[in-house]
Amino acid sequence: MMQAITAKVGKEKAIEIVMQAYNTELLTTWIARIQAVKPIGGPQRRDHLADALVRVGEVCDLTS
């Protein structure tokens, strides 16, 4: 997925937007847990980087 993103926007921009998407995924998870008064952690672990790559890939597909 990262190779496809890099091919569309370039290496530096790909790293920047994937990191921003990753941070957004983390914050979304933390906020949801805080609002639900659940402890951070637990048995369910999400792959935030994979989620971020998918989101960025979807946006790149929409803009091409």
N, C-alpha and C positions, 0 to 999 in steps of 0.2 A: 504494500500500500504506500509506503514511504517513497519508493522509487517512482510510482505514478504521480504522486504529489510533487516530488522534486522535478520531474520532467515538465510539469505544467507551470510551476512558479519559480523554479531555481532553488538551489541548495539552501542559501541563507534565509530566504523567505519561508521555505518549507519548515525549517527548524523553528523559526519564530512563531509561525501560526500553529504548528503542532504543540509547541510548549504552551502557548496561550490556551489552546483547546484542552490540554491536559490539566492545566490549573483550573479551568472552568469546571471540568469533570470532578476534580477533587472538591472544589468549593460546593458544588451542587450536592454531592454526597454528604458532606459535613453539615450543610444547612438542613438537608432533609432529616438527618439523624437528630440534630439539635431540636428541630421543630417537633419531632416525634418523641423527644426525650428518651432517645436510645443511646447507649454507650457507643463510642466510636470503636470500631473493630468488630469482633464477633465472627461467627462462622461463615458469613457470606462475604467473600472478597471479590470485588470487581476489578477487572483489568482496565484501569483508567486510561492507560496509554493506548490500548487497542480501541477503546471507545472514542478517544480523541482522534486517532487516525481515521476511523470510519467517518466521523463528523466532518473532518477537513476534506476527506476524499469526496464526500457527498457535495460539499460546497464547491469544490473544484470542478466537479462534473456539471453542476448547475451553471457555472460561469463560463464554461468552454463552449 
